[in-house]
């Protein structure tokens, strides 16, 4: 007995793309294309079931047109079953599109945060799944697991947080631990929520658990492999393959500067590096480090504008200036001060990659808050 499953999650249709200003609509269209390609892969790989482990769309942003698009693409796969376990960005609520009754007949949507089992008898398959019921559903998901029909292959799927490995600051939803999964007698565990691919330790019965990750890069914090999983599931064990599916990469490029660095020299250096790395279709964050001359620091906006034609998206930051901004804003009793303080606390325990992301958040926050804070609040 063998089941082939396509496992995807965190597609975020109609999501925001704040790091590519002016190109958000293009990125949203690319995400639609990516979803179409994922379902075409399901057909090409001749899978028996498609597993979507949450955050298919962003509920607060999704348009009726996008919901119609999703239904059309799923219906085109009929009779192939498409099983959805709603996530924290697309939770199953009374006003969720998931609660509508006009989903294609091959769609199975879990609607409770207690695990329940559905049987696909012709495939001798049981799928245990659950839905997030809010953006921060804290129900301990594994408490509701109950085994069913051991002669069938068993899949467990949900959108949740492995509290032992989740990065600091990640929203906690349907929490569980790796040790709980290790004791779960199923053949495959399809997880969503973490955006990087992770294959976790196997449990009983030669099972394995995987975060397939987001199929595309969405921020500079996304640094791991991106794609979707095709799993071959048998009673003897489960084999998985990660198939690349992304549209654009996000890169951070630290550039060491000297006091003698001019804008022209810096631009030439960055253009050369970008050409060598073939980053023209990527989103790039350039972080200037070292001893930066006052004239170079004053020309950050012009440098960014001059580099814009060489990348899909580009931002330029003066690392030293961002740190100084943070220190200078601490003395005023305002909303901005609270924001800066919160970022500073995160910076104290962050690694370098998260530190750069927090520095960017700080810079954007200062720019957003400052015009509104002429009077202390």
N, C-alpha and C positions, 0 to 999 in steps of 0.2 A: 504494500500500500504506500502510495506516494502522493503528496500534495505540493504543488508549486504555487508560491504566493509572492505577490509584489507588495512591498511594504514601503510606504512613504508617509511623510508628515511635515508640518510646519511650512506649508507652501505660501500661506499668507496672501491669498488673492485680495486685491484692493488695498493692500497695506501701504503705509507711508514710506517714502524714501527721502528722508531729510538730508542725506549726505550727497545727493545729486540734485541740487536745486534747479528747477526749470526742466528737469527730465523725468519727473515722477510719473507722468502719464506714459511715457515710453517704457519705463521700468515695469509699470503695472501691466502693460500690454505684453511685455516679455514674460511676465509671470503667467499670464494666460497661455501663451505659447508653450511654456514649460509644462503646465498642467496637461495640455493636449498631448505633448510628446510623452509624458509619463504614461498616460492611458494607452497611447499607441504602443509603447514598450510592453505593456501588459498583454496586448494582443500578439505582438511579435514574439514574446517569450512563451506564449501559450500557457499562461498561468491559470490556475483554477480559482483564484480569489484575489481581489485587490483589497489591501488593508490601508486605510487612511487614519493614522493615529493622531488626529487632532490638528487644530489651527489651519484648517483648509482655507479659511478666509478670516478677515478681521471683522467681527460682528458690528462694531460701532461705525465702520466705514463702508461695508459692502453694499453695492448697489443692486437693485432688482435685476438689472441686466446681467450682472455677474452671476447671480444665483440661477438665472435662466440658462446662462452659458454652462454652468456646472452640471445642471440637470441634463442638458442636451448631450454633453460629452459622456456622462455616465450611461444614459439611455442607449447611446450608440454601441456600448459594450454588451448589452442585453443578449443572452442570458447570463453572462459572467457576473457573479455577485460582487458588489462593491460595498465594503463594510466600513462604517465611519464611527470613530470614537471621539466625540467632540472634545476640544481642548479648552484652555483657559481664555483664548482669544475668540473662540467661536463656541461658547458654552451652550448647552441645551437649556433654554429658558422659555418662558411662555411666549415671548416675542421673537424667538429665534427662527430663522428660515427653516431650521431643522424640524420645527413643530408643524410645518405645513403638511398637507396630506397629498400633495401632487408630485412627490418624488417618484422617479421611475421604479418599476416593479422589481428591478434587480438591486435596489438600494436597501441596505440594512443599516439603521442608525440607532445606536444605543442612547437611551434617554434617561438613565438614572446613574447616580454615582455609586450605587451598589453593583458589584459585578453580577452580571447575569449571563446565562449561556444560551446560545442559539445553535441549532443543529442544521447542517446541510447534509441531509441523509444520503443523497445520491453520491456524495463524495466521502461519506463516512468521516465527517469532520465536525468537531465542536469548537465554536469560537466563544470564549469568555471575554466580555468587554464591558466598559463603563463610560459614562460621559461626565465631564466637568459640568457642574450646575451653576458655576459662577466664575469670575475671573481669578479667584483665589480659594478654590474649593479645598478645604483642609481635611476632608474625610480620609482616614487611613485605609487606603484602597484594598490592601490584601486581607483585611479582616472579613471581607464578604466573599472570599473565594471558596467554592465548593466543587470538587471534582465531579465529572459526569462521564458516563459511558467509556470506560477505560479501553474498550476495544476500538474506539474511534481515535483518530489523531486529534490532538488538543492544541489550540492556539489561545494565548492570552494577549489582549491588546488594550492599551489605554494611554492617555496623555498625562504623565505624572512626573514627579520629582524623586530621583534617587537621592535621598538626603545625605548619603555617604560620599557622593562625588559631585554634586551640583555646585557650580561656582558661587561665590559670595554675591549676594544681590539678586540672584535668579528667583523669580516668583515661585513660591512653593504651591503646588497643586497636586491633589491625590498623592500624598507622600507615601513612600515605601523605602525599604532598605534592601540592599543587595542580598543580605542573608535571608530575607523573606522570599525573594525570588528563587534563591537556591533550593528552597524546600518545596517549591511549587511543581507538582507532577504534570507538567505539560511539555509539549514538544518544541514549541517556539513562543517567544515572548516579544511582541512588536510594540515598541515604546515610542512615544513622541514627547517633545518639549525641549530637550537639549538640542542645540543647533549643530553640534558637531557629531559625526559618526562615532559610535562606541559599541564595541561588542563586549558584553559583560560575561562574567564567569558562568559556565553551564550549571544547571541544576540537576535534579533527578531525571532519570530516563533519557540521558544524553541530550537534554534540551539546551537551548541557548537563548539569551536575551540580547536584543540589539536596540539601541537608539539609532534609527537610520539617519537622524540629523535633518536639517533643512536641505532641500535639494540645490539651493542657490545661495551665494554669498549675499548678505544683507547689511553687514556692517564690518568695521575693522576688527571687531572682536571675534568674528568668524574666521578661524585660522586653520581648522582641520579639513579633512576630506569632505566633499559635498557630493550628494547623489541620492540614489534610491537603492533599496535592497531587493534582490530576487532570492528567495529562499526555497531550497528543496528539502522538504520535511518528510521524514520517514520514522518508523518506530525505532530504527537503529541509530538515528542521529539526524542532525540538521546541518546542511551546508548553505552558506550565504555568499552572495557576490554583491559588492557595491558597484553600481553602474553610475559613472559620472553623468550629471544632468544640468550643471550650472550654466548660466548665461554670461555672467561677468564676475571677475575676481576683484577683491578689495585688498590693497597692499598698503603697508606703512613703510615709508622710505626715510630713515634718519640720514640727515646730511650734515656732516661735520664742517663747520665754518671757521675761518680764521679772521683776525682783525682786518686783514688786507682784502678780504673777499668783496668783490663788487657784484652788483646785480647781474651784469653781463656774464661774468665768469660763472656765477651760480646757475644762471639759466642754461648756459652751455653744458655744464656738468650734468644737470638734471636731464636735459634733453638727450644727452649721450647715453646715460644710464637707462632711460626709458626706452630708447630705441634698441639697446642691447637686450633688454628684458622683454621686449614686445608687449608693452603695457598700454598701447594706444586705445584698446577697448576696455580698459580697467578703470576702477575708481581708486585714486591714489591720494594718500595723506602724506605730505612732506613735512617733516619735523626738523627744524633748524636747531642744531646743537652747537656747543662750543662757544667761542668768542665772536659774537656777532657785532659788527660795527653799527653805530647809530644810523648811518645812511641806509644800510641794508635792512635794519629793523623798521625804518620808516617806510620802506618800499614794499612791504609784504603784499599789499593788495595788488600793486602793479605786477609783482612777480607772479602771483596767482593768475591774473588776467593774461599775462604773456604765455603762461604754461597751459592755459585752458584748451587750446586747439590740439594739444598733444595727448590728451587723455579724455575718456568719457566723462570723468568727473575728477576734480582736483581741489585740495585744500592745502594751505600752507600755514604752519604755526611756528612761532618763536617760543621754544620751550622755556627759556629763561623768563620771557615777558609774562607768560601764563602763570608761572609760579609767583612772580612779583605781583601780578593782578590779584591773585588769591590772598596774599599777605596784606595788601593795601586795603582790601575790602572788609577786613575782619573787624574794624573798629566802629562801624556804623550800625545802629540798631534797626535793621530793616529785613524785609523778606529776602533780599539779595544776600545779606549776611548769613541768614539761616541756610540758604542754598549753598553758599561757599563753605560754611562749616560742615555741612553734610558731605560735600565732595571731599573736603580735606580728611575727614575721618576715614572715608573709603580709600583715599590715597595712601594712608598709613599702612594698610595691610595688602595693598595691590601689588601684583607683579608688573613687569615693565609693560607688557601688552595692555593690561587693564589700566595702567597708569596713563598711557597715552590716550586711551579712550576717555578716561575721566578728565584729562586735560582738555580734550576737545569739548566735552560736555560743559566744562567750566567756562571755556571761551564763548561758546554759543549762549550759555545762560547769562553771562555778564552782558553780552550784547543785547539779549532780549529784555533783561530786567532794567538796565540802566536808564533808558528813556522814560520809564514809568516811575522812577524812584527819586525825583528831584526833592521830594519831601519825605523825611523819615517817617515810617509807619510803625 
